[in-house]
Amino acid sequence: MTNAPRSGSGRNTPRGGNGPRKSTNSTSSSNRSGFPSGKSGAGKFGAGKSGTGKPGAGKAGKPEPGKAGKAARTGGKPAGPRAYGQERFGQNLGPVRNRPKQVRTGHGETSDVHNPEGVRLQKIMASAGVASRRVCEEMIEAGRVEVDGAVVRELGVRLDPAKAVIHVDGMRIQTDESLKYLVFNKPRGVVSTMEDPEGRRCISDFLKKHRGERLFHVGRLDQDTEGLLLLTNDGELANRLTHPSYEVPKTYLVQVRGPMEQGIGAQMKQGIELEDGIATVDSFKLKDSVPGHVLVEVVLHSGKNRIVRRMFDAVGYPVERLVRIQVGPIGLGNQRQGSIRALGRQEVGHLLALVGM
């Protein structure tokens, strides 16, 4: 395994030319690739760039309430402008998964959520960056907005923004500005701790712009594994993302020695017996192959220690290089290795909805 390329080198293969690189025999130009280097390059492997896609704002014409409300409830594309339609990140995430269950719908059922001393719902939404106040009003009237599980269509509803749980098209609206959500593209050799007694490079060495903030990492990547690591001060979200019951999918690119025998993917999907139980992958895709090396993409929801490496060891293909490129709906896109960026509010909404928040 050659050394990883320097951050920002712009190459798609490790230096030295011994790792996977563009294959002239690849059947899909969108999947021709080596490993992500300086820039993560994850968008070339089917994960999708998190910062691409045109904003779906469109015209602010008033949608038909029946159609828009139905789309919002069923997870389809709602009529009218999208929430956070002008944001750079999160435009290609699609409908929200694991939408919260609505407990009431229709007109005249807002007495339980209305607070006469509170702030108007459309003002809260506009302040949170969902859209302009006028567009927010149209979203409310179209039945696209839920408060504490109830669809609200009345413009006069007032809420306590510190207590109300608001969703637009199933996406959670975060009104607490003190909560931080960051993505770190961890380089190889960095340990997944905030402080290291042995003096090794750790996460805090990359948090110069966030000194003084109490952040913690969501899960871990071993020292030799690169890629996506979420950082936050939202303890409830961190607990849910790492809890096995929520089965949050995680996507990895795995480089091993090639060629690879047929049937390895099926074997991993069926289950590999490890010392701590049976482990399976949800998806197994061969992404690239050159003499001596194979690049595989696997998706799994297990968070057990070194689970990917142990599974590939068990089938006779020790990992040469490992990069996590996606957690739930959040992908690295073209984020540079060693860099940290804040999640867009649309990305946060999708991530919260994924674990039922």
FENDA-V354694 format. One record per helix or strand of 2 or more residues. SS is the DSSP state (H for helix, E for strand). FROM is the first residue (numbers start at 1). LEN is the number of residues. Records with the same first field share a line. If there is no record, write none. Layout:
SS: FROM-LEN  FROM-LEN
//
This chain:
H: 29-3  42-4  65-10  121-7  133-9  203-4  208-3  235-8  244-3  264-7  307-8  345-10
E: 119-2  145-3  150-2  158-2  166-3  171-3  181-6  216-2  226-7  250-8  272-3  277-3  283-8  293-8  319-9  330-2  340-3
//
